[in-house]
Amino acid sequence: MGTKLPGDLPMSGRHASRSHGGRGPGRGPRSQLLLALWGAGLVLFNFPMLIVWDRDMTVLGLPLLPVALFGIWVALIGVLAWASERPRHTPGP
């Protein structure tokens, strides 16, 4: 149990973080943000929220519903691009 054999090497890579209680892949703040974006998209493009935008109004001569759908879509893609491109936070030594 306590003896170290010549071929024993410390675990490294992807499996080390899982076996030693660290964060595995897909558990960081970026993954949580992407999951939150997915949930926001699901809620915003679902029926109860779509009924909010279904009015007899126009924005610059365009019906409100398609303008709102396009705006929500653009906003989600913008936040997704920002979340994907920002540098990962690496803890100090």
C-alpha positions as CSV (number, residue, x, y, z in Angstrom):
1,M,0.0,0.0,0.0
2,G,2.6,2.6,1.0
3,T,5.4,1.3,-1.2
4,K,6.1,3.0,-4.4
5,L,6.9,0.8,-7.4
6,P,9.4,1.9,-10.1
7,G,6.7,2.2,-12.8
8,D,4.3,4.4,-10.6
9,L,3.8,7.9,-12.0
10,P,1.5,10.5,-10.5
11,M,-1.7,10.9,-12.4
12,S,-1.9,13.8,-14.8
13,G,-4.3,15.1,-17.4
14,R,-8.0,14.9,-17.5
15,H,-8.4,11.9,-15.2
16,A,-6.3,13.4,-12.4
17,S,-8.8,16.2,-11.7
18,R,-11.7,13.8,-11.5
19,S,-10.1,11.3,-9.2
20,H,-8.6,13.9,-6.8
21,G,-11.8,15.9,-6.3
22,G,-10.9,18.8,-8.6
23,R,-13.0,20.2,-11.3
24,G,-13.5,18.0,-14.2
25,P,-14.1,19.2,-17.7
26,G,-17.4,20.9,-18.1
27,R,-17.8,22.1,-14.5
28,G,-16.3,25.6,-14.7
29,P,-17.9,29.0,-14.8
30,R,-17.9,29.0,-18.6
31,S,-19.9,25.8,-18.7
32,Q,-22.4,27.3,-16.2
33,L,-22.7,30.4,-18.3
34,L,-23.3,28.4,-21.5
35,L,-25.9,26.3,-19.7
36,A,-27.6,29.5,-18.4
37,L,-27.6,30.9,-22.0
38,W,-29.3,27.7,-23.2
39,G,-31.9,28.0,-20.5
40,A,-32.5,31.7,-21.4
41,G,-32.9,30.8,-25.0
42,L,-35.4,28.0,-24.1
43,V,-37.5,30.4,-22.0
44,L,-37.3,33.4,-24.4
45,F,-38.3,31.4,-27.5
46,N,-41.1,29.4,-25.8
47,F,-44.8,30.1,-26.0
48,P,-45.5,32.1,-22.8
49,M,-42.8,34.7,-23.6
50,L,-43.6,34.9,-27.3
51,I,-47.2,35.9,-26.5
52,V,-45.7,39.1,-24.8
53,W,-44.3,40.2,-28.2
54,D,-47.4,39.4,-30.2
55,R,-49.0,42.8,-30.3
56,D,-50.3,45.1,-33.0
57,M,-47.3,47.3,-32.8
58,T,-44.5,48.2,-35.3
59,V,-40.9,49.1,-34.9
60,L,-39.6,51.1,-37.8
61,G,-42.5,49.8,-39.8
62,L,-41.9,46.2,-39.0
63,P,-44.1,44.0,-36.8
64,L,-43.0,43.7,-33.2
65,L,-42.9,39.9,-33.0
66,P,-40.2,39.3,-35.7
67,V,-38.2,42.3,-34.5
68,A,-38.2,40.9,-31.0
69,L,-37.3,37.4,-32.1
70,F,-34.4,38.7,-34.1
71,G,-33.3,41.0,-31.3
72,I,-33.3,38.1,-28.8
73,W,-31.5,35.9,-31.2
74,V,-28.8,38.5,-31.9
75,A,-28.4,39.1,-28.1
76,L,-28.0,35.4,-27.3
77,I,-25.4,35.0,-30.1
78,G,-23.5,38.0,-28.9
79,V,-23.3,36.8,-25.3
80,L,-22.4,33.3,-26.6
81,A,-19.6,34.8,-28.7
82,W,-18.4,36.9,-25.7
83,A,-18.5,33.8,-23.4
84,S,-16.6,31.6,-25.9
85,E,-13.9,34.1,-26.7
86,R,-13.0,35.5,-23.3
87,P,-9.8,34.0,-21.7
88,R,-10.1,31.3,-19.2
89,H,-9.3,32.2,-15.6
90,T,-6.3,30.2,-14.4
91,P,-5.7,30.2,-10.6
92,G,-2.3,31.5,-9.5
93,P,0.4,29.3,-8.0
